[in-house]
Every structure is written in structure tokens, then in C-alpha cells.
Amino acid sequence: MKVYSLSVVQVPSSGPSVTLSNATDLSSFSFYQRGSVGEFMNFFSKTVAERTQPGQRQSVQENNYTAHVYNRGGTERLCAVVITDQEYPVRPAFSLLAKILDEFASAVPESQYSDPSTINFPATQSYLAKYQDPRQADNIMKVQAELDETKIILHKTIESVLERGEKLDNLVDRSNALSAQSKMFYKTAKKQNSCCTIM
């Protein structure tokens, strides 16, 4: 699971969209590919942001990438886009988008939207790093992982109890067989000893 790009984009009602804040992790690509891959990610983010209606969330797949988009709408016309691989779970992706839009809207005044070069929003880079592992970033997934571990331990415990139970059943069967054999031995011994009774 990998997050490649995280962007906050302003999508005006008319005209092209503007990237207000962006962070990428292109370390999995070769040095010579990073420039063109970065351009593709920026183009992909703007394109899906422009084609997402206000108030709508959607996921768009292109080759090995999935763009999760949340257009919050409102007066700011803010949209957040995260580009991940196809294995990345949907819930943490949309959770990330909602968080970053809330923080961006409260931290950056709307007057700075007209000049994106003046915007300083380091949370984009920190969120990109934090959400590389969705199980650590998303509390619900963290609890689910802990429950899965507990369930595995529980299954191992039940299996060991069943194994012990099977062993106990074998012992009971053996003791029943032994008991039957000892009764036979007693009867046989009694018959043999009865021939030699002294009067």
C-alpha cells in the first residue's frame, strides 16, 4: 500500500483549477522518471478534481493508480485528491481527505488562494507520511487489526483445547478398554483359581 500524492485544489466554477498545496512521495520511481511522474500526478489530480461535483466523493482508477477525490464545495470551492496504489483502502483515504480539507480551510485564509506560492501548509507533507500505513493512521483499522490478532490467538487457544480434548477422549476410551480387559482378566483368573480351591 502506497500513497504517491496528496493535493488540495481549488476548483472555481469557471476556469482551470489551481493546486494550493501538494506533497508527493515518488521514491519508488527511478530518479529519471520522477519528473514526468510528478507532472502526471499533478495533471491527474487537477483533472479528477475538476470533474467531481461539489459535495461528492469518488474514486477514479487509471492504470495502477487510484485517485480518491473529495470536493467539499462551499464558498472556498476546495477539493482534496490523494493518489494511491490500487491496494490502498478507501475509508482511510477519504478520512485523510476530510481531515486535510478541514485543517487547510481553518489554517489558510481564503485571501491567499489567489497566490498559491504564498501558502505555507506543511501538514500536507506530514499527512502524506503518516498515511503511508493506513492501519496506523486510521483508528478503526487499528482496532480491526487488534481484533484480528485477538481472533487468531483465540482460534489457536480453541484449537489447543480441542487437541487436549481429543487426547482426553482417547484416554477415556483407553481406560474403558483397559477396564474391560481388567474385568476379563479378573474373570479368567477367578476361573483358574476356582479349580484349586481347598476345602
Backbone as ProteinMPNN parsed JSONL, in Angstrom:
{"seq_chain_A": "MKVYSLSVVQVPSSGPSVTLSNATDLSSFSFYQRGSVGEFMNFFSKTVAERTQPGQRQSVQENNYTAHVYNRGGTERLCAVVITDQEYPVRPAFSLLAKILDEFASAVPESQYSDPSTINFPATQSYLAKYQDPRQADNIMKVQAELDETKIILHKTIESVLERGEKLDNLVDRSNALSAQSKMFYKTAKKQNSCCTIM", "coords_chain_A": {"N_chain_A": [[0.851, -1.181, 0.0], [0.561, 2.155, -0.868], [0.939, 5.679, -0.775], [1.062, 8.125, -3.135], [0.66, 10.805, -3.864], [-0.648, 13.835, -2.519], [-3.004, 16.326, -2.59], [-4.328, 19.658, -2.319], [-6.796, 21.297, -3.908], [-8.133, 24.12, -5.579], [-11.201, 24.523, -7.05], [-12.6, 26.473, -9.182], [-15.84, 27.802, -10.213], [-15.806, 28.514, -12.843], [-13.242, 28.322, -15.25], [-9.762, 27.194, -15.003], [-8.58, 24.72, -12.617], [-6.693, 25.209, -9.543], [-3.758, 24.247, -7.964], [-3.307, 24.323, -4.592], [-1.893, 23.326, -2.418], [0.542, 20.761, -2.2], [1.937, 17.512, -1.945], [4.307, 14.97, -2.551], [5.368, 11.543, -2.806], [7.645, 10.061, -4.396], [9.557, 8.145, -4.272], [9.618, 5.485, -4.95], [9.969, 5.381, -7.63], [12.302, 5.562, -10.365], [15.087, 7.833, -10.448], [15.163, 9.262, -12.849], [12.578, 9.095, -13.786], [10.976, 10.486, -12.053], [10.354, 13.249, -12.47], [8.572, 13.317, -14.729], [6.598, 11.585, -13.753], [5.719, 13.019, -11.539], [4.59, 15.259, -12.823], [2.503, 13.966, -14.181], [0.982, 13.075, -11.962], [0.175, 15.54, -10.887], [-1.337, 16.575, -13.03], [-3.303, 14.557, -13.222], [-4.513, 14.812, -10.691], [-5.627, 17.431, -10.823], [-7.367, 17.102, -12.999], [-9.256, 15.093, -12.169], [-10.276, 16.427, -9.979], [-11.56, 18.632, -11.138], [-13.632, 17.334, -12.405], [-15.266, 16.356, -10.466], [-18.203, 16.7, -8.741], [-19.424, 19.337, -6.547], [-19.575, 18.515, -3.092], [-19.364, 15.831, -3.51], [-17.88, 12.551, -3.367], [-15.455, 10.481, -4.84], [-13.807, 7.686, -6.426], [-11.269, 7.175, -8.727], [-9.86, 5.11, -11.125], [-6.77, 4.675, -12.771], [-4.711, 2.988, -14.792], [-2.305, 1.638, -12.728], [-2.959, 3.184, -10.601], [-5.011, 4.867, -8.165], [-7.169, 7.497, -7.765], [-8.481, 9.145, -5.11], [-11.058, 11.283, -4.423], [-12.359, 14.213, -2.944], [-14.657, 16.611, -3.129], [-15.384, 19.284, -1.442], [-16.874, 21.522, -1.837], [-18.83, 24.42, -1.151], [-18.158, 27.895, -0.281], [-15.421, 28.26, -0.59], [-14.677, 26.423, -2.499], [-13.044, 24.12, -2.352], [-11.121, 21.193, -2.93], [-9.885, 17.953, -2.309], [-7.35, 15.646, -3.181], [-6.085, 12.402, -3.239], [-3.613, 10.28, -4.41], [-3.138, 6.925, -4.826], [-1.868, 3.506, -4.666], [-3.6, 0.64, -6.055], [-4.252, -1.079, -3.991], [-4.679, 0.323, -1.695], [-6.79, 1.045, 1.068], [-10.173, 2.312, 0.997], [-11.631, 3.74, 3.03], [-9.681, 4.933, 4.935], [-8.473, 6.647, 3.084], [-10.481, 8.509, 2.339], [-10.995, 9.536, 4.839], [-8.581, 10.819, 5.367], [-8.724, 12.807, 3.373], [-10.931, 14.374, 4.225], [-9.942, 15.309, 6.694], [-7.656, 16.817, 5.913], [-8.802, 18.805, 4.341], [-10.419, 20.155, 6.22], [-8.439, 21.115, 8.03], [-6.876, 22.667, 6.283], [-8.697, 24.633, 5.431], [-9.145, 25.954, 7.857], [-6.587, 26.833, 8.572], [-5.423, 28.278, 6.481], [-5.966, 31.415, 5.16], [-8.632, 32.526, 3.029], [-7.951, 34.592, 1.362], [-5.373, 34.111, 0.489], [-5.578, 32.221, -1.48], [-5.536, 33.153, -4.068], [-2.874, 33.523, -4.709], [-0.989, 30.944, -4.8], [1.721, 30.483, -4.222], [2.353, 31.799, -1.889], [1.297, 30.314, 0.106], [1.805, 28.462, 2.992], [1.706, 25.397, 4.087], [2.502, 22.95, 5.888], [1.317, 20.623, 6.773], [0.373, 18.988, 4.765], [2.537, 17.483, 3.782], [3.198, 16.095, 6.137], [0.868, 14.601, 6.611], [0.916, 13.01, 4.323], [3.126, 11.393, 4.871], [2.279, 10.179, 7.276], [-0.012, 8.691, 6.555], [0.983, 6.657, 4.982], [0.986, 4.146, 6.064], [-1.959, 2.826, 6.421], [-3.181, 1.42, 8.501], [-2.064, 2.36, 10.851], [-2.741, 5.012, 10.794], [-5.519, 5.2, 10.628], [-7.935, 4.912, 13.026], [-10.051, 3.056, 13.247], [-9.233, 0.99, 11.558], [-6.966, 0.266, 12.96], [-8.024, -0.755, 15.359], [-9.464, -2.861, 14.242], [-7.372, -4.432, 13.25], [-6.169, -5.17, 15.671], [-8.283, -6.647, 16.766], [-8.389, -8.725, 14.9], [-5.914, -9.947, 15.424], [-6.416, -10.796, 18.053], [-8.482, -12.59, 17.556], [-7.12, -14.533, 16.111], [-5.373, -15.508, 18.057], [-7.297, -16.475, 19.83], [-8.457, -18.489, 18.234], [-6.247, -20.174, 18.083], [-6.049, -20.911, 20.747], [-8.515, -22.233, 21.157], [-8.159, -24.311, 19.351], [-6.022, -25.631, 20.595], [-7.28, -26.436, 22.937], [-9.177, -28.144, 21.872], [-7.462, -30.079, 20.819], [-6.359, -31.024, 23.201], [-8.705, -31.938, 24.334], [-9.321, -33.991, 22.536], [-7.215, -35.699, 23.11], [-7.853, -36.322, 25.76], [-10.263, -37.646, 25.308], [-9.289, -39.884, 23.954], [-7.822, -41.031, 26.043], [-9.892, -41.66, 27.83], [-11.283, -43.528, 26.284], [-9.292, -45.469, 26.119], [-9.055, -46.095, 28.82], [-11.571, -47.186, 29.284], [-11.372, -49.398, 27.609], [-9.248, -50.648, 28.879], [-10.409, -51.12, 31.328], [-12.373, -52.979, 30.602], [-10.684, -55.033, 29.758], [-9.366, -55.584, 32.144], [-11.482, -56.577, 33.674], [-12.049, -58.881, 32.252], [-9.653, -60.23, 32.691], [-9.799, -60.602, 35.446], [-12.056, -62.276, 35.66], [-11.128, -64.53, 34.247], [-8.929, -65.215, 35.803], [-10.241, -65.84, 38.162], [-11.677, -68.086, 37.409], [-9.608, -69.871, 36.883], [-8.379, -70.029, 39.325], [-10.424, -71.151, 40.788], [-10.482, -73.844, 40.335], [-8.712, -74.941, 42.036], [-9.497, -74.851, 44.692], [-9.353, -75.128, 48.176], [-10.673, -77.255, 50.55]], "CA_chain_A": [[0.0, 0.0, 0.0], [1.42, 3.319, -1.049], [0.355, 6.968, -1.128], [2.018, 8.807, -4.002], [0.455, 12.243, -3.951], [-1.746, 14.424, -1.763], [-3.155, 17.698, -3.079], [-5.507, 20.476, -2.055], [-7.015, 22.005, -5.168], [-9.304, 24.994, -5.65], [-11.904, 24.299, -8.311], [-13.583, 27.554, -9.378], [-16.997, 27.415, -11.038], [-15.396, 28.663, -14.242], [-11.793, 28.448, -15.348], [-8.998, 25.999, -14.603], [-8.335, 24.515, -11.192], [-5.391, 25.668, -9.077], [-3.232, 23.454, -6.85], [-2.934, 25.222, -3.495], [-0.887, 22.636, -1.61], [0.804, 19.468, -2.808], [3.074, 16.733, -1.446], [4.441, 13.704, -3.274], [6.388, 10.575, -2.418], [7.954, 9.349, -5.637], [10.79, 7.405, -4.006], [9.555, 4.154, -5.557], [10.283, 5.541, -9.047], [13.712, 5.881, -10.598], [15.38, 9.264, -10.43], [14.878, 9.847, -14.157], [11.136, 9.073, -14.024], [10.258, 11.268, -11.047], [9.826, 14.495, -13.029], [7.384, 13.063, -15.55], [5.561, 11.005, -12.894], [5.186, 14.141, -10.753], [3.705, 16.029, -13.714], [1.304, 13.152, -14.39], [0.193, 13.104, -10.724], [-0.432, 16.873, -10.793], [-2.373, 16.635, -14.066], [-4.353, 13.611, -12.816], [-5.212, 15.412, -9.544], [-6.447, 18.558, -11.294], [-8.416, 16.609, -13.901], [-10.343, 14.46, -11.42], [-10.881, 17.45, -9.119], [-12.466, 19.428, -11.976], [-14.759, 16.5, -12.833], [-16.001, 15.888, -9.293], [-19.208, 17.696, -8.365], [-19.349, 19.77, -5.142], [-20.229, 17.637, -2.135], [-19.26, 14.442, -3.966], [-16.642, 11.787, -3.201], [-15.363, 9.415, -5.823], [-12.504, 7.067, -6.649], [-11.052, 7.007, -10.155], [-8.677, 4.287, -11.382], [-6.037, 4.86, -14.02], [-3.612, 2.014, -14.764], [-2.056, 1.077, -11.398], [-3.195, 4.245, -9.624], [-6.379, 5.228, -7.835], [-7.305, 8.846, -7.213], [-9.639, 9.33, -4.245], [-11.333, 12.713, -4.521], [-13.466, 14.75, -2.157], [-14.922, 18.014, -3.428], [-16.2, 19.76, -0.334], [-17.773, 22.574, -2.302], [-18.862, 25.606, -0.302], [-17.69, 29.141, -0.894], [-13.99, 28.164, -0.919], [-14.547, 25.523, -3.663], [-11.862, 23.299, -2.116], [-11.187, 19.774, -3.259], [-8.656, 17.25, -1.949], [-7.114, 14.457, -4.008], [-4.967, 11.545, -2.851], [-3.351, 9.251, -5.412], [-2.564, 5.76, -4.154], [-1.921, 2.306, -5.48], [-4.954, 0.07, -6.036], [-4.469, -1.851, -2.77], [-4.926, 1.206, -0.558], [-8.207, 1.005, 1.437], [-10.945, 3.515, 0.676], [-12.033, 4.515, 4.216], [-8.644, 5.855, 5.397], [-8.214, 7.665, 2.066], [-11.471, 9.582, 2.467], [-10.775, 10.14, 6.159], [-7.467, 11.747, 5.155], [-9.182, 13.953, 2.575], [-11.774, 15.22, 5.07], [-9.078, 15.965, 7.682], [-6.794, 17.831, 5.322], [-9.623, 19.949, 3.922], [-10.789, 20.906, 7.426], [-7.27, 21.835, 8.533], [-6.467, 23.678, 5.309], [-9.665, 25.733, 5.468], [-9.003, 26.723, 9.094], [-5.234, 27.371, 8.724], [-5.034, 29.173, 5.383], [-7.058, 32.349, 4.821], [-9.099, 32.457, 1.64], [-7.291, 35.654, 0.597], [-4.125, 33.586, -0.077], [-5.859, 31.276, -2.559], [-5.24, 33.761, -5.368], [-1.437, 33.37, -4.956], [-0.607, 29.711, -4.098], [3.127, 30.46, -3.809], [2.457, 32.361, -0.533], [0.677, 29.38, 1.058], [2.704, 27.573, 3.711], [0.868, 24.419, 4.779], [3.333, 21.742, 5.993], [0.523, 19.447, 7.163], [0.202, 18.126, 3.597], [3.661, 16.546, 3.777], [3.13, 15.215, 7.314], [-0.218, 13.641, 6.373], [1.384, 12.062, 3.312], [3.992, 10.433, 5.558], [1.519, 9.444, 8.29], [-0.987, 7.789, 5.944], [1.607, 5.586, 4.203], [0.478, 2.919, 6.676], [-3.327, 3.181, 6.803], [-3.574, 0.782, 9.761], [-1.621, 3.204, 11.957], [-3.376, 6.326, 10.696], [-6.963, 5.101, 10.802], [-8.215, 4.254, 14.31], [-10.928, 1.912, 13.047], [-8.408, -0.099, 11.018], [-6.061, -0.165, 14.03], [-8.819, -1.605, 16.24], [-9.773, -4.067, 13.485], [-6.16, -5.26, 13.223], [-6.024, -5.743, 17.005], [-9.307, -7.687, 16.894], [-7.968, -9.867, 14.094], [-4.86, -10.64, 16.176], [-7.065, -11.469, 19.176], [-9.23, -13.709, 16.998], [-6.15, -15.566, 15.761], [-4.95, -16.105, 19.324], [-8.445, -17.22, 20.325], [-8.549, -19.71, 17.447], [-5.159, -21.062, 18.497], [-6.402, -21.439, 22.066], [-9.592, -23.208, 20.98], [-7.567, -25.492, 18.713], [-5.245, -26.381, 21.593], [-8.249, -27.075, 23.832], [-9.734, -29.29, 21.148], [-6.442, -31.124, 20.771], [-6.307, -31.61, 24.529], [-9.953, -32.686, 24.487], [-9.186, -35.234, 21.785], [-6.314, -36.559, 23.879], [-8.621, -36.812, 26.899], [-11.194, -38.651, 24.793], [-8.502, -41.11, 23.703], [-7.512, -41.636, 27.346], [-11.129, -42.252, 28.355], [-11.513, -44.747, 25.509], [-8.294, -46.456, 26.536], [-9.388, -46.565, 30.17], [-12.721, -48.079, 29.134], [-10.854, -50.656, 27.062], [-8.466, -51.257, 29.949], [-11.356, -51.595, 32.325], [-12.959, -54.208, 30.067], [-9.649, -56.062, 29.781], [-9.111, -55.977, 33.536], [-12.621, -57.41, 34.085], [-11.837, -60.2, 31.625], [-8.543, -60.854, 33.417], [-10.299, -60.988, 36.772], [-12.925, -63.448, 35.487], [-10.282, -65.657, 33.855], [-8.141, -65.584, 36.983], [-11.157, -66.435, 39.136], [-11.974, -69.437, 36.935], [-8.425, -70.717, 37.047], [-8.157, -70.239, 40.759], [-11.534, -71.908, 41.361], [-10.222, -75.278, 40.21], [-7.797, -75.353, 43.088], [-9.968, -74.416, 45.998], [-9.088, -76.068, 49.258], [-11.832, -77.369, 51.43]], "C_chain_A": [[0.888, 1.232, 0.0], [0.581, 4.536, -1.39], [1.415, 7.721, -1.919], [1.885, 10.323, -3.932], [-0.755, 12.663, -3.13], [-1.833, 15.893, -2.139], [-4.421, 18.339, -2.544], [-5.645, 21.393, -3.261], [-8.233, 22.906, -5.026], [-9.912, 24.833, -7.037], [-12.948, 25.401, -8.474], [-14.719, 27.094, -10.29], [-16.702, 27.592, -12.521], [-13.88, 28.878, -14.271], [-11.082, 27.209, -14.83], [-8.809, 25.916, -13.082], [-6.902, 24.926, -10.848], [-4.971, 24.796, -7.897], [-2.717, 24.408, -5.78], [-1.85, 24.621, -2.605], [-0.72, 21.231, -2.162], [2.007, 18.819, -2.132], [3.1, 15.415, -2.2], [5.518, 12.84, -2.632], [6.63, 9.701, -3.637], [9.227, 8.515, -5.488], [10.788, 6.01, -4.639], [9.843, 4.192, -7.063], [11.759, 5.874, -9.207], [13.877, 7.397, -10.685], [14.96, 9.941, -11.735], [13.386, 9.896, -14.473], [10.385, 10.057, -13.131], [9.651, 12.555, -11.592], [8.544, 14.27, -13.811], [6.255, 12.44, -14.722], [4.921, 12.091, -12.04], [4.232, 15.0, -11.572], [2.405, 15.279, -13.96], [0.401, 13.208, -13.158], [-0.523, 14.445, -10.579], [-1.571, 17.014, -11.802], [-3.572, 15.767, -13.69], [-5.18, 14.208, -11.678], [-6.132, 16.539, -9.991], [-7.626, 18.074, -12.137], [-9.57, 15.98, -13.114], [-11.019, 15.447, -10.472], [-11.902, 18.273, -9.906], [-13.721, 18.649, -12.359], [-15.529, 15.883, -11.667], [-16.926, 17.006, -8.836], [-19.051, 18.106, -6.896], [-20.17, 18.856, -4.23], [-20.102, 16.157, -2.464], [-17.881, 13.858, -3.636], [-16.635, 10.724, -4.28], [-13.937, 8.883, -5.901], [-12.39, 6.764, -8.135], [-9.767, 6.206, -10.35], [-8.098, 4.599, -12.745], [-4.787, 4.008, -13.936], [-3.459, 1.43, -13.366], [-2.37, 2.058, -10.277], [-4.679, 4.441, -9.378], [-6.354, 6.615, -7.225], [-8.603, 8.884, -6.407], [-9.84, 10.835, -4.13], [-12.502, 13.081, -3.627], [-13.572, 16.233, -2.455], [-15.894, 18.519, -2.379], [-17.196, 20.83, -0.766], [-17.7, 23.799, -1.4], [-18.324, 26.829, -1.029], [-16.22, 29.061, -1.3], [-13.743, 27.346, -2.179], [-13.281, 24.67, -3.559], [-12.136, 21.83, -2.414], [-9.857, 19.153, -2.856], [-8.574, 15.968, -2.764], [-5.915, 13.702, -3.437], [-4.838, 10.46, -3.91], [-2.573, 8.131, -4.724], [-2.434, 4.618, -5.15], [-3.309, 1.684, -5.303], [-5.265, -0.701, -4.762], [-4.884, -0.978, -1.588], [-6.42, 1.222, -0.224], [-8.898, 2.363, 1.28], [-11.223, 4.365, 1.915], [-10.924, 5.422, 4.743], [-8.329, 6.948, 4.382], [-9.203, 8.82, 2.203], [-11.405, 10.26, 3.832], [-9.66, 11.174, 6.068], [-7.925, 12.996, 4.414], [-10.042, 14.908, 3.4], [-10.92, 15.99, 6.085], [-8.268, 17.09, 7.065], [-7.592, 19.039, 4.838], [-10.044, 20.794, 5.114], [-9.616, 21.73, 7.941], [-6.838, 22.945, 7.584], [-7.391, 24.885, 5.373], [-9.509, 26.579, 6.736], [-7.631, 27.392, 9.209], [-4.855, 28.408, 7.67], [-6.2, 30.102, 5.054], [-7.377, 32.311, 3.326], [-8.441, 33.523, 0.761], [-5.98, 35.164, -0.041], [-4.359, 32.633, -1.246], [-5.483, 31.842, -3.926], [-3.75, 33.662, -5.717], [-0.92, 32.148, -4.193], [0.849, 29.676, -3.615], [3.316, 31.017, -2.395], [1.903, 31.409, 0.535], [1.747, 28.473, 1.659], [1.841, 26.641, 4.557], [1.626, 23.095, 4.869], [2.556, 20.478, 6.359], [0.322, 18.494, 5.991], [1.302, 17.057, 3.569], [3.584, 15.587, 4.968], [1.998, 14.193, 7.176], [0.189, 12.587, 5.347], [2.257, 10.986, 3.964], [3.195, 9.568, 6.528], [0.616, 8.385, 7.665], [-0.358, 6.758, 5.003], [1.178, 4.224, 4.741], [-0.933, 3.203, 7.176], [-3.773, 2.557, 8.118], [-3.166, 1.627, 10.966], [-2.359, 4.545, 11.962], [-4.866, 6.288, 11.011], [-7.271, 4.292, 12.062], [-9.082, 3.01, 14.137], [-10.127, 0.732, 12.504], [-7.444, -0.63, 12.081], [-6.795, -1.116, 14.98], [-9.143, -2.923, 15.54], [-8.566, -4.998, 13.44], [-5.932, -5.926, 14.585], [-7.052, -6.851, 17.236], [-8.935, -8.931, 16.098], [-6.874, -10.658, 14.803], [-5.463, -11.422, 17.339], [-7.812, -12.701, 18.691], [-8.283, -14.848, 16.635], [-5.672, -16.27, 17.019], [-6.07, -16.961, 19.896], [-8.601, -18.529, 19.567], [-7.448, -20.68, 17.845], [-5.484, -21.691, 19.841], [-7.487, -22.503, 21.943], [-9.045, -24.476, 20.339], [-6.772, -26.302, 19.721], [-6.162, -27.072, 22.594], [-8.851, -28.295, 23.149], [-8.724, -30.423, 21.063], [-6.35, -31.821, 22.121], [-7.558, -32.442, 24.782], [-9.904, -34.003, 23.747], [-8.286, -36.202, 22.536], [-7.036, -37.137, 25.084], [-9.617, -37.88, 26.457], [-10.479, -39.964, 24.52], [-8.186, -41.812, 25.016], [-8.739, -42.312, 27.956], [-11.426, -43.554, 27.62], [-10.544, -45.851, 25.935], [-8.621, -47.008, 27.932], [-10.611, -47.475, 30.133], [-12.276, -49.43, 28.603], [-10.056, -51.397, 28.13], [-9.369, -51.849, 31.022], [-11.994, -52.899, 31.863], [-11.94, -55.339, 30.096], [-9.378, -56.527, 31.213], [-10.259, -56.836, 34.069], [-12.473, -58.815, 33.519], [-10.728, -60.954, 32.362], [-9.005, -61.371, 34.77], [-11.158, -62.248, 36.661], [-12.095, -64.683, 35.144], [-9.473, -66.15, 35.051], [-9.022, -66.272, 38.004], [-11.479, -67.867, 38.74], [-10.787, -70.355, 37.162], [-8.151, -71.025, 38.517], [-9.267, -71.091, 41.378], [-11.3, -73.399, 41.251], [-9.374, -75.796, 41.37], [-8.25, -74.885, 44.462], [-9.746, -75.503, 47.028], [-10.288, -76.064, 50.168], [-11.455, -77.723, 52.791]], "O_chain_A": [[1.842, 1.332, 0.772], [-0.359, 4.458, -2.181], [2.529, 7.932, -1.438], [2.886, 11.04, -3.941], [-1.753, 11.946, -3.055], [-0.851, 16.627, -2.023], [-5.44, 17.679, -2.34], [-4.74, 22.159, -3.59], [-9.239, 22.517, -4.433], [-9.237, 24.984, -8.055], [-14.06, 25.279, -7.96], [-14.579, 26.127, -11.039], [-17.281, 26.901, -13.359], [-13.323, 29.546, -13.4], [-11.706, 26.295, -14.29], [-8.873, 26.921, -12.374], [-6.026, 24.986, -11.711], [-5.732, 24.623, -6.945], [-1.808, 25.2, -6.026], [-0.988, 25.34, -2.1], [-1.694, 20.582, -2.544], [2.977, 19.495, -1.789], [2.057, 14.814, -2.459], [6.449, 13.34, -2.002], [5.913, 8.73, -3.878], [9.895, 8.218, -6.478], [11.85, 5.422, -4.841], [9.947, 3.142, -7.698], [12.388, 6.405, -8.292], [12.928, 8.131, -10.959], [14.458, 11.065, -11.721], [12.969, 10.663, -15.341], [9.251, 10.42, -13.443], [8.538, 12.915, -11.211], [7.544, 14.951, -13.584], [5.083, 12.732, -14.959], [3.706, 12.083, -11.838], [3.186, 15.42, -11.075], [1.328, 15.876, -13.95], [-0.812, 13.37, -13.288], [-1.691, 14.488, -10.192], [-2.644, 17.515, -11.466], [-4.719, 16.193, -13.823], [-6.408, 14.122, -11.694], [-7.291, 16.594, -9.581], [-8.742, 18.576, -12.005], [-10.733, 16.298, -13.364], [-12.211, 15.316, -10.192], [-12.982, 18.576, -9.399], [-14.765, 19.25, -12.611], [-16.351, 14.989, -11.866], [-16.482, 18.125, -8.576], [-18.592, 17.303, -6.083], [-21.297, 18.478, -4.55], [-20.673, 15.317, -1.768], [-16.87, 14.56, -3.627], [-17.669, 10.138, -4.599], [-12.986, 9.55, -5.492], [-13.291, 6.174, -8.731], [-8.716, 6.564, -9.817], [-8.816, 4.763, -13.732], [-3.906, 4.264, -13.115], [-4.384, 0.793, -12.862], [-2.07, 1.782, -9.116], [-5.504, 4.213, -10.263], [-5.608, 6.877, -6.281], [-9.688, 8.682, -6.953], [-8.916, 11.571, -3.786], [-13.501, 12.366, -3.555], [-12.698, 17.018, -2.086], [-17.086, 18.215, -2.425], [-18.235, 21.017, -0.132], [-16.62, 24.169, -0.939], [-18.07, 26.797, -2.233], [-15.809, 29.722, -2.254], [-12.733, 27.535, -2.856], [-12.542, 24.51, -4.531], [-13.228, 21.312, -2.18], [-8.807, 19.767, -3.045], [-9.577, 15.297, -3.007], [-4.863, 14.288, -3.183], [-5.816, 9.803, -4.266], [-1.516, 8.347, -4.13], [-2.829, 4.732, -6.311], [-4.101, 2.156, -4.488], [-6.435, -0.955, -4.475], [-5.386, -1.49, -0.587], [-7.244, 1.393, -1.122], [-8.274, 3.415, 1.415], [-11.069, 5.586, 1.866], [-11.19, 6.599, 4.987], [-7.958, 8.057, 4.766], [-8.802, 9.983, 2.185], [-11.731, 11.441, 3.954], [-9.771, 12.269, 6.62], [-7.559, 14.113, 4.782], [-9.895, 16.125, 3.286], [-11.143, 17.179, 6.311], [-8.197, 18.187, 7.618], [-7.114, 20.171, 4.916], [-10.03, 22.022, 5.034], [-9.775, 22.91, 8.253], [-6.477, 24.037, 8.023], [-6.93, 26.027, 5.369], [-9.718, 27.792, 6.695], [-7.511, 28.419, 9.876], [-4.059, 29.309, 7.936], [-7.289, 29.642, 4.711], [-6.503, 32.092, 2.487], [-8.382, 33.367, -0.458], [-5.525, 35.753, -1.022], [-3.406, 32.274, -1.937], [-5.148, 31.089, -4.84], [-3.393, 33.712, -6.894], [-0.459, 32.286, -3.06], [1.176, 28.921, -2.7], [4.334, 30.738, -1.761], [2.029, 31.674, 1.73], [2.493, 27.807, 0.941], [1.315, 27.033, 5.599], [1.429, 22.212, 4.034], [3.094, 19.375, 6.261], [0.117, 17.3, 6.207], [1.027, 15.875, 3.359], [3.873, 14.398, 4.825], [2.155, 13.042, 7.582], [-0.151, 11.412, 5.486], [2.134, 9.805, 3.64], [3.407, 8.357, 6.597], [0.498, 7.285, 8.205], [-1.08, 6.054, 4.296], [1.024, 3.267, 3.983], [-1.092, 3.769, 8.257], [-4.652, 3.1, 8.788], [-3.847, 1.613, 11.991], [-2.573, 5.137, 13.021], [-5.41, 7.229, 11.589], [-6.908, 3.119, 12.151], [-8.862, 2.009, 14.819], [-10.321, -0.402, 12.942], [-7.137, -1.822, 12.108], [-6.258, -2.156, 15.36], [-9.104, -3.984, 16.164], [-8.712, -6.212, 13.575], [-5.552, -7.094, 14.654], [-6.732, -7.879, 17.833], [-9.137, -10.055, 16.558], [-6.89, -11.889, 14.793], [-5.082, -12.565, 17.591], [-7.779, -13.745, 19.344], [-8.621, -16.014, 16.836], [-5.577, -17.497, 17.045], [-5.818, -18.058, 20.394], [-8.849, -19.57, 20.175], [-7.689, -21.884, 17.936], [-5.222, -22.875, 20.052], [-7.386, -23.563, 22.561], [-9.414, -25.584, 20.728], [-6.834, -27.531, 19.711], [-5.859, -28.174, 23.053], [-9.016, -29.348, 23.766], [-9.081, -31.591, 21.215], [-6.272, -33.047, 22.193], [-7.485, -33.52, 25.372], [-10.38, -35.021, 24.25], [-8.569, -37.399, 22.591], [-6.859, -38.312, 25.406], [-9.798, -38.891, 27.135], [-11.004, -41.036, 24.821], [-8.269, -43.037, 25.105], [-8.64, -43.398, 28.526], [-11.777, -44.559, 28.238], [-10.929, -47.01, 26.089], [-8.489, -48.203, 28.195], [-10.672, -48.446, 30.887], [-12.729, -50.475, 29.071], [-10.169, -52.614, 28.272], [-9.117, -52.934, 31.546], [-12.139, -53.83, 32.656], [-12.283, -56.476, 30.42], [-9.184, -57.717, 31.461], [-10.012, -57.749, 34.856], [-12.731, -59.807, 34.201], [-10.842, -62.151, 32.624], [-8.63, -62.469, 35.181], [-11.016, -63.174, 37.459], [-12.332, -65.762, 35.688], [-9.349, -67.354, 35.277], [-8.573, -67.215, 38.656], [-11.552, -68.757, 39.588], [-10.954, -71.497, 37.59], [-7.749, -72.13, 38.883], [-9.042, -71.704, 42.422], [-11.884, -74.159, 42.024], [-9.349, -77.0, 41.628], [-7.416, -74.555, 45.305], [-9.944, -76.684, 46.742], [-10.842, -75.018, 50.507], [-12.321, -77.857, 53.656]]}, "name": "protein", "num_of_chains": 1, "seq": "MKVYSLSVVQVPSSGPSVTLSNATDLSSFSFYQRGSVGEFMNFFSKTVAERTQPGQRQSVQENNYTAHVYNRGGTERLCAVVITDQEYPVRPAFSLLAKILDEFASAVPESQYSDPSTINFPATQSYLAKYQDPRQADNIMKVQAELDETKIILHKTIESVLERGEKLDNLVDRSNALSAQSKMFYKTAKKQNSCCTIM"}
